[in-house]
Amino acid sequence: MARVLIAGESWFTTSTHTKGVDEFTVHSYTEGVAQLRAALEATGHEVTHLPAHLVPTQFPDDAAALGAYDLVILSDIGANSLQLAPGVFEHAERGRDRIAALTSWVEGGGALMMIGGYLSFSGFQARAAYAQTALTRVLPVELLPGDDRVEQPAGVTPVVAVPEHPALGGAGTHWPHLLGYNRVVAKPESQVLATVGADPLVAVAEYGRGRSAVFTSDCSPHWAPPEFCEQWPGYAQLFDGLTSWLTAR
């Protein structure tokens, strides 16, 4: 059993309804963590979800705080949310460098997974902005400098390269289609366990005393359709395998 912190996977939506000469605005809040959380909890892991709007104020900022967890998962949450605490952004005060702290924690024995999305890796219009941060030291992939999304509206089927690797959790070789992913480049020291198109989908590596992994597509719609994240038994096996391998050290 691992103690897992999932940061991100939530958003607010504002929509304007225009009816003739009248209009009104509606706001809603959505979480996209349900499938991943259910899969991890069903396989015995303890999950804490830190929604995106709480990351700037509540994400762990030193080794002691990070030590409450065995694995940190960043999913669809940009680097700005980790770096720009209110004191720094609103009051121009010096603060803790949480990305540097996370990087050092991984090198010292922690575990990190990044899951794809519009605000993962480089992301939509490069707004996820991780390419310029210290976190690249402990990711098993190099990030592109621009928009790295690869939309696959007709669907693309993953290819499993190393089905026997324990990080895949015995999920087999027949995976459902995905509708997109973030394009990255594998580092020489990483192992690419599954690909999508010609690019890494699942890659793992060791850094210092710690481990890291990436899953470059989404853990929930839209890139991960229901056939992948809700109907496929291998979904829970995959993320349990990744979690168990990452925290085995």
C-alpha positions, -999 to +999 in steps of 0.1 A: +000+000+000+013+034-010+004+069+002-004+088-030-009+125-035-026+135-067-023+172-075-045+187-103-073+170-122-099+197-115-112+228-131-138+256-130-159+263-161-176+296-169-202+297-197-222+326-210-258+319-221-273+345-245-310+344-251-322+372-274-311+405-257-305+388-224-275+369-211-264+353-179-232+335-168-230+301-152-201+287-133-194+250-126-167+229-109-155+195-122-130+169-110-114+145-134-098+123-108-126+098-102-113+070-124-077+072-112-086+075-076-110+046-077-085+024-095-057+032-069-080+028-039-094-005-053-059-019-054-052-009-018-035+025-020-043+055+001-051+085-020-052+122-012-065+145-039-053+181-040-075+200-065-059+224-089-072+256-072-056+245-039-022+237-053-009+273-051-016+274-013-013+238-002+012+218-023+040+204-001+070+228-001+097+208+016+110+173+022+092+169+055+058+178+040+065+156+009+075+128+033+039+123+042+035+106+008+052+077-010+043+090-045+033+124-059+013+124-091+011+156-111-019+154-135-031+183-157-016+210-134+009+235-147+043+246-132+029+280-125+005+266-099+034+251-080+057+280-083+034+310-078+022+309-043+001+339-033+029+355-014+052+354-044+027+363-071+005+388-053+029+404-027+064+399-044+077+381-013+103+354-015+089+319-010+099+283-012+107+267-045+083+238-045+095+224-078+131+224-066+119+207-033+100+181-053+130+174-075+154+170-046+128+148-028+127+124-058+165+123-060+166+115-023+143+085-026+108+098-034+086+088-063+070+110-090+045+103-118+034+129-144+002+121-163-007+138-195-031+166-203-035+201-216-015+214-186+011+186-183+046+184-197+047+214-220+010+213-227-014+236-246+006+265-261+034+254-238+015+268-208+022+239-186+058+253-187+077+224-171+104+224-197+122+254-180+120+239-145+143+217-124+117+189-126+131+179-160+161+165-141+140+137-127+115+130-155+123+101-177+116+122-208+127+154-224+100+180-230+093+199-262+097+237-261+063+244-277+028+230-277+033+192-273-003+180-278-010+153-303-047+151-309-059+118-323-097+122-329-099+090-348-082+071-320-047+056-317-039+022-302-010+019-278+017-006-284+032-024-254+070-028-258+078-045-225+047-064-212+066-082-185+078-051-168+063-049-133+054-012-137+027-023-162+010-044-136+002-073-159-021-051-180-014-073-211-007-062-246-042-053-259-050-018-247-080+003-258-075+033-281-067+068-268-077+102-283-045+121-277-013+125-257+016+148-250+046+143-273+079+138-254+113+123-261+127+095-241+160+101-223+187+075-229+186+062-194+148+056-194+129+025-203+100+030-227+074+004-218+046+014-241+043+038-271+016+056-289+022+065-325+060+068-325+062+084-291+065+073-255+033+066-236+047+049-205+084+055-196+102+049-163+136+057-148+156+059-116+172+091-104+194+091-073+176+070-048+142+077-063+121+067-093+099+085-118+074+076-145+052+092-171+019+083-187+017+108-215-021+105-222-049+114-198-062+094-169-098+105-177-117+119-207-113+134-232-080+117-242-088+086-222-122+076-234-145+054-213-133+023-231-099+029-216-105+044-182-138+028-172-144-004-191-109-018-194-097-040-165-061-032-174-066+004-163-064-004-126-036-030-132-016-004-151-018+024-125-014-001-096+017-015-113+032+020-119+025+030-083+039-002-068+071-001-090+077+036-082+074+031-045+092-002-042+124+014-032 
